[in-house]
Amino acid sequence: MCDADCTPAESKGIEIPFLESEFWVDYLDAAVRIVVNLFVAFILFLIFYIIVTLISKLLFRSLTWRPTRKGKGKDGSPVQKDEMKIQMAHFIVVAVKILLWVQIVPILIGQVGIAVDSIVAVVSAVTVGIGLSMRSMAENFVMGVILIIIQPFKVGDLVSLGGRTGTVARTSFAYTIIKEPDGKEVFLPNAKVGNSNMINLTSHGKARLDVGTFHLPHGTSLKAARDSIIQAVLSVPEVQEDPPPKMLVGAITQTSVEVFARVWVPSAAQLVAPFAVREAVFERLRVDGVPLVTWKAEVGSALEGLAAVGYPGLREERATPTSALAAGGAGSTDRADEQAAAAGIAVLSNL
């Protein structure tokens, strides 16, 4: 039984927790603990953030430090930034940050009062799923790290990668971008670059070129031709005098002597120098009166010889050979036709 001041719930013997003073005391005590834990976790987060930031900056500066003053090299020229080295430094700094935060985050979560085990299990499952779905990107990333470490080329080098030739424009952890001579930029996945032949055409600073072939008649003086070709190639600004340029005989055929010019040029000019060398050689040979084999006369006489015997596809109209008319007989004409046809076939077989 209760008196007149009791509530209906108390009259029925029902206990309501939030009506009890102990409930509110416990509730406020838990709320205060949570607020204190959040505040402490926030303070710890700021402290850890400042520490991680300082460590990252010091590590990056130590990895990219150069022993030069005011950005000048030993010869006084501006120091070029090593793109590969900077990217490698960024990678190491990011890796260190991740490792530090992996250790810090569980401490902050535990300070708040949240169970860490369940969160670790969820994060592990998500990480495995992401890793499987981004396998190709992971391969490019790993190969990008390897390329940065071994440094087979740098920005500005002329290279041949994955069957494409051009100048390295940019490098990243996923792609290597090269600029081809026609201006196109080609993005090559680092995995493809690492699994193909990597040819650095600028590693030694100069390249050897064999420019030709120039066809000289058999009666041409090779000494005169050599003098003309050497003078011609030396007039090209890109051709270096050391090692000296040479004229070499490539082959001797039934119709001509095949020669070519061997020159050394700066690595950056090896794609454009052959055009200038060919033009200079042709013009010099013309001025010096050194002849080049022309096929017009040989091909013309050969076609006339084949047409004389009615070779399919060639006109049958022809002029009667002077030697045959002088002989004054049909047999002489037939023999002349056979000789002309044989000569025509022999010439065309050598073209």
NUDREN-459837 format. One line per 10 residues: their letters; for each residue x, y, z of C-alpha. Coordinates in nm, 2 decimals. Example, Ala and Ser with C-alpha at 12.3 -4.5 7.8 and 13.67 -1.06 7.14 Angstrom:
NUDREN-459837
as> 1.23/-0.45/0.78; 1.37/-0.11/0.71
end
This chain:
NUDREN-459837
mcdadctpae> 0.00/0.00/0.00; 0.11/0.35/-0.07; 0.00/0.69/0.06; -0.17/0.96/-0.14; 0.16/1.10/-0.27; 0.28/0.79/-0.45; 0.27/0.76/-0.83; 0.06/0.51/-1.02; 0.37/0.31/-1.12; 0.48/0.29/-0.76
skgieipfle> 0.13/0.19/-0.66; 0.16/-0.10/-0.89; 0.52/-0.19/-0.79; 0.68/-0.10/-1.13; 1.04/0.03/-1.12; 1.13/0.31/-1.38; 1.52/0.34/-1.40; 1.54/0.70/-1.53; 1.33/0.81/-1.24; 1.59/0.69/-1.00
sefwvdylda> 1.87/0.93/-0.90; 2.13/0.66/-0.93; 2.06/0.63/-1.30; 2.12/0.99/-1.38; 2.44/0.99/-1.17; 2.57/0.69/-1.36; 2.46/0.84/-1.69; 2.63/1.17/-1.62; 2.94/0.99/-1.50; 2.96/0.79/-1.83
avrivvnlfv> 2.90/1.10/-2.04; 3.18/1.28/-1.86; 3.42/0.99/-1.91; 3.34/0.99/-2.28; 3.39/1.36/-2.32; 3.72/1.34/-2.13; 3.83/1.05/-2.34; 3.74/1.23/-2.66; 3.93/1.54/-2.54; 4.23/1.34/-2.44
afilflifyi> 4.22/1.16/-2.78; 4.19/1.49/-2.96; 4.50/1.62/-2.77; 4.69/1.30/-2.85; 4.58/1.33/-3.22; 4.72/1.69/-3.23; 5.05/1.58/-3.07; 5.09/1.28/-3.29; 5.00/1.49/-3.60; 5.27/1.75/-3.52
ivtliskllf> 5.53/1.47/-3.46; 5.44/1.29/-3.78; 5.46/1.62/-3.98; 5.80/1.71/-3.84; 5.93/1.36/-3.90; 5.80/1.37/-4.26; 5.95/1.71/-4.34; 6.29/1.62/-4.19; 6.30/1.29/-4.37; 6.20/1.45/-4.71
rsltwrptrk> 6.47/1.72/-4.67; 6.73/1.47/-4.58; 6.64/1.25/-4.89; 6.64/1.54/-5.13; 6.93/1.74/-4.99; 7.21/1.84/-5.24; 7.55/1.96/-5.14; 7.53/2.28/-5.35; 7.48/2.65/-5.28; 7.20/2.87/-5.41
gkgkdgspvq> 7.09/2.61/-5.66; 7.42/2.63/-5.86; 7.63/2.34/-5.97; 8.01/2.32/-5.96; 8.03/2.49/-6.30; 7.79/2.76/-6.20; 7.50/2.62/-6.40; 7.16/2.58/-6.24; 7.11/2.25/-6.07; 6.84/2.04/-6.23
kdemkiqmah> 6.60/1.87/-6.00; 6.62/1.49/-6.00; 6.26/1.39/-6.07; 6.32/1.03/-5.98; 6.49/1.12/-5.65; 6.20/1.35/-5.55; 5.94/1.09/-5.63; 6.13/0.83/-5.44; 6.15/1.07/-5.14; 5.78/1.13/-5.16
fivvavkill> 5.72/0.75/-5.16; 5.94/0.69/-4.86; 5.77/0.98/-4.67; 5.43/0.85/-4.75; 5.52/0.49/-4.65; 5.66/0.62/-4.31; 5.35/0.82/-4.25; 5.13/0.52/-4.31; 5.33/0.30/-4.08; 5.32/0.57/-3.81
wvqivpilig> 4.94/0.62/-3.84; 4.88/0.25/-3.84; 5.04/0.25/-3.49; 4.87/0.57/-3.37; 4.51/0.51/-3.48; 4.45/0.21/-3.26; 4.58/0.41/-2.96; 4.34/0.69/-3.03; 4.05/0.45/-3.08; 4.13/0.27/-2.76
qvgiavdsiv> 4.15/0.60/-2.57; 3.79/0.68/-2.68; 3.68/0.34/-2.55; 3.59/0.16/-2.87; 3.69/-0.21/-2.92; 3.97/-0.22/-3.17; 3.95/-0.59/-3.27; 3.63/-0.56/-3.47; 3.76/-0.26/-3.66; 4.09/-0.43/-3.75
avvsavtvgi> 3.89/-0.73/-3.89; 3.68/-0.51/-4.11; 3.97/-0.30/-4.23; 4.17/-0.62/-4.31; 3.88/-0.76/-4.52; 3.83/-0.43/-4.71; 4.21/-0.42/-4.77; 4.21/-0.77/-4.92; 3.92/-0.69/-5.15; 4.07/-0.36/-5.27
glsmrsmaen> 4.41/-0.53/-5.33; 4.25/-0.80/-5.55; 4.05/-0.55/-5.76; 4.35/-0.33/-5.81; 4.61/-0.59/-5.91; 4.72/-0.43/-6.23; 4.76/-0.09/-6.06; 4.96/-0.26/-5.79; 5.19/-0.41/-6.05; 5.25/-0.07/-6.21
fvmgviliii> 5.31/0.08/-5.87; 5.56/-0.18/-5.76; 5.75/-0.16/-6.10; 5.74/0.22/-6.07; 5.92/0.20/-5.73; 6.17/-0.04/-5.88; 6.24/0.20/-6.18; 6.29/0.48/-5.93; 6.54/0.28/-5.73; 6.75/0.15/-6.03
qpfkvgdlvs> 6.70/0.47/-6.24; 6.76/0.32/-6.59; 6.66/0.66/-6.74; 6.57/1.01/-6.63; 6.35/1.29/-6.75; 6.49/1.43/-7.08; 6.66/1.11/-7.19; 6.60/0.97/-7.54; 6.48/0.61/-7.48; 6.32/0.32/-7.65
lggrtgtvar> 6.06/0.16/-7.43; 5.81/-0.10/-7.52; 5.87/-0.05/-7.89; 5.82/0.32/-7.87; 6.10/0.58/-7.91; 6.10/0.93/-7.77; 6.21/1.16/-7.49; 6.11/1.09/-7.13; 5.86/1.37/-7.04; 5.74/1.26/-6.70
tsfaytiike> 5.76/0.96/-6.47; 5.52/0.85/-6.20; 5.45/0.54/-6.00; 5.19/0.42/-6.25; 5.31/0.54/-6.59; 5.62/0.65/-6.78; 5.53/0.93/-7.03; 5.75/0.97/-7.34; 5.72/1.23/-7.61; 5.77/1.10/-7.96
pdgkevflpn> 5.93/1.31/-8.24; 5.59/1.39/-8.39; 5.48/1.55/-8.07; 5.25/1.27/-7.94; 5.28/1.18/-7.57; 5.26/0.81/-7.50; 5.16/0.68/-7.16; 5.34/0.34/-7.10; 5.24/0.14/-6.79; 5.54/0.08/-6.57
akvgnsnmin> 5.47/-0.30/-6.57; 5.50/-0.30/-6.95; 5.82/-0.09/-6.93; 5.98/-0.31/-6.68; 5.90/-0.63/-6.87; 6.04/-0.50/-7.21; 6.38/-0.41/-7.33; 6.48/-0.07/-7.20; 6.72/0.11/-7.43; 6.87/0.45/-7.31
ltshgkarld> 6.99/0.63/-7.62; 7.14/0.92/-7.43; 7.33/0.75/-7.15; 7.68/0.81/-7.31; 7.60/1.16/-7.44; 7.65/1.08/-7.81; 7.54/0.83/-8.06; 7.68/0.67/-8.38; 7.48/0.69/-8.70; 7.53/0.52/-9.03
vgtfhlphgt> 7.37/0.74/-9.29; 7.32/0.62/-9.65; 7.32/0.43/-9.87; 7.47/0.63/-10.16; 7.51/0.44/-10.49; 7.82/0.53/-10.69; 7.90/0.41/-11.04; 8.19/0.16/-11.08; 8.41/0.41/-11.24; 8.39/0.67/-10.96
slkaardsii> 8.71/0.75/-10.76; 8.64/0.64/-10.40; 8.90/0.88/-10.28; 8.72/1.18/-10.44; 8.39/1.05/-10.31; 8.53/1.01/-9.96; 8.67/1.36/-9.95; 8.34/1.51/-10.07; 8.13/1.31/-9.82; 8.36/1.39/-9.52
qavlsvpevq> 8.35/1.76/-9.60; 7.98/1.74/-9.64; 7.91/1.57/-9.31; 8.15/1.81/-9.12; 7.94/2.10/-9.25; 7.64/1.97/-9.05; 7.64/2.14/-8.70; 7.52/1.83/-8.52; 7.81/1.61/-8.65; 8.11/1.58/-8.40
edpppkmlvg> 8.47/1.59/-8.52; 8.58/1.34/-8.25; 8.55/1.05/-8.33; 8.61/1.17/-8.69; 8.34/1.08/-8.95; 8.41/0.81/-9.21; 8.30/0.69/-9.55; 8.26/0.31/-9.56; 8.19/0.08/-9.85; 7.88/-0.13/-9.77
aitqtsvevf> 7.86/-0.35/-10.08; 7.97/-0.37/-10.44; 7.69/-0.49/-10.68; 7.68/-0.54/-11.05; 7.55/-0.19/-11.11; 7.71/0.03/-10.83; 7.93/0.07/-10.53; 7.72/0.13/-10.21; 7.88/0.36/-9.96; 7.75/0.52/-9.64
arvwvpsaaq> 7.87/0.79/-9.39; 7.94/0.70/-9.03; 7.91/0.99/-8.80; 7.88/1.07/-8.43; 7.62/1.32/-8.31; 7.49/1.43/-7.97; 7.23/1.19/-7.83; 6.95/1.44/-7.85; 7.01/1.50/-8.22; 7.02/1.14/-8.34
lvapfavrea> 6.66/1.15/-8.47; 6.70/1.46/-8.68; 7.07/1.46/-8.78; 7.03/1.19/-9.06; 6.81/1.42/-9.27; 7.06/1.70/-9.26; 7.35/1.46/-9.34; 7.18/1.32/-9.64; 7.10/1.66/-9.78; 7.46/1.78/-9.72
vferlrvdgv> 7.61/1.48/-9.89; 7.39/1.50/-10.19; 7.45/1.87/-10.25; 7.83/1.83/-10.20; 7.85/1.54/-10.44; 7.66/1.74/-10.70; 7.89/2.04/-10.66; 8.21/1.83/-10.68; 8.08/1.64/-10.98; 8.08/1.30/-10.81
plvtwkaevg> 7.81/1.11/-10.99; 7.54/0.89/-10.83; 7.38/0.60/-11.01; 7.06/0.69/-11.19; 6.83/0.41/-11.30; 6.66/0.61/-11.58; 6.89/0.50/-11.87; 6.92/0.14/-11.76; 6.55/0.09/-11.70; 6.46/0.26/-12.02
saleglaavg> 6.68/0.04/-12.23; 6.57/-0.27/-12.05; 6.20/-0.19/-12.11; 6.27/-0.12/-12.47; 6.45/-0.46/-12.50; 6.15/-0.64/-12.35; 5.90/-0.46/-12.56; 6.10/-0.56/-12.87; 6.01/-0.92/-12.82; 5.65/-0.85/-12.73
ypglreerat> 5.69/-0.89/-12.35; 5.33/-0.89/-12.19; 5.22/-0.55/-12.07; 5.48/-0.35/-12.26; 5.41/-0.16/-12.59; 5.52/-0.34/-12.90; 5.61/-0.02/-13.09; 5.98/0.03/-13.10; 6.25/0.18/-13.32; 6.44/-0.07/-13.54
ptsalaagga> 6.79/-0.11/-13.40; 7.05/0.07/-13.60; 7.29/-0.23/-13.58; 7.02/-0.46/-13.72; 6.94/-0.24/-14.02; 7.31/-0.21/-14.09; 7.33/-0.59/-14.10; 7.06/-0.59/-14.37; 6.88/-0.91/-14.27; 6.59/-1.06/-14.07
gstdradeqa> 6.83/-1.29/-13.89; 7.03/-1.00/-13.76; 6.72/-0.83/-13.64; 6.60/-1.14/-13.45; 6.94/-1.18/-13.29; 6.93/-0.81/-13.18; 6.59/-0.86/-13.03; 6.71/-1.16/-12.83; 7.01/-0.97/-12.71; 6.80/-0.67/-12.61
aaagiavlsn> 6.55/-0.89/-12.43; 6.83/-1.08/-12.24; 6.99/-0.75/-12.15; 6.65/-0.61/-12.03; 6.58/-0.91/-11.81; 6.94/-0.90/-11.66; 6.90/-0.53/-11.57; 6.56/-0.56/-11.42; 6.67/-0.87/-11.21; 6.93/-0.64/-11.04
l> 6.68/-0.36/-10.95
end
